[in-house]
Amino acid sequence: MRKIGINLFARSDISIADYIRMVKDLGFDSVFCLLRPQEVMYEVTNLMQKAGLTYDTLYAPCKNVNALWYEGDDGDNEYSSLTHCIDMCTELGAPIAVVHMSYGAQHIPPSDIGRARFINLVDYAAKKGVRIAFENISKLANLAWAFEEFAGADNVGFCYDCGHEACFTPGREYLPFFGNRLICTHIHDNDGVKDLHLLPFDGNIDFCRVTNQIRQTGFQGTLMLEVSGNRDAYQHVTTEAYLMKASKIAMKLRDMIDRPE
């Protein structure tokens, strides 16, 4: 049966130890999180191993990723932060690093230095036995370049984020373009304007379309929720009730994808 997962730190009102225990008890198989300081990652990984949870991915830092496309120390430092994420994937047993190629809505001019850094990053990850999943956010051109440049790279794939698709590039559908490279998912909902990270079916995204398109790719990996229970919409809901709802929704989405034709 297909695995289901949820991001760590979706709620901030309980300890991470209690969160991990609750997630496991509710039927989730794996998790992911944005890379944090090493001491935090070691603590979290120890708790996960005791609970029987595994990493589906680690999420590389992304807020300064635009610097990769420019000459200078900022770009070099950001490249180092990405290679550090690859190192942590190896150390913590996470098979995939999710990487943005841009951040925000500003235009990022293509550059030779940017291309060279991504080429070096993919080579570095391959040597470490880590796969890189480039995630859709607001720019199509850089993803198109990556999947052409790395067409023969076994360690490069696509992280499909249906929430980003809806609010950052409305009207554009990514799976018909890159579904053959799909290796991980970020599933959440929003109003089509803001990146709210709501539970699926609490916003405006058409999950019949999303699940149909995932099924058509033949993807058999984890169905991963990337949600935030700290939003105003969930302030009246206990963490246990929130995660219970999340688990039921993940199982519903799994059934929608994996139902017999």
Secondary structure, 3 states (H helix, E strand, C coil): CCCEEEECCCCCCCCHHHHHHHHHHCCCCEEEEECCCHHHHHHHHHHHHHHCCEEEEEECCCCCHHHHHCCCHHHHHHHHHHHHHHHHHHHHCCCEEEECCCCCCCCCCCCHHHHHHHHHHHHHHHHHCCEEEEECCCCCHHHHHHHHHCCCCCCEEEEEEHHHHHHHCCCCCCHHHHHHHEEEEEECECCCCCCCCECCCCCCCCHHHHHHHHHHHCCCCCEEECCCCCCHHHCCCCHHHHHHHHHHHHHHHHHHHHCCC
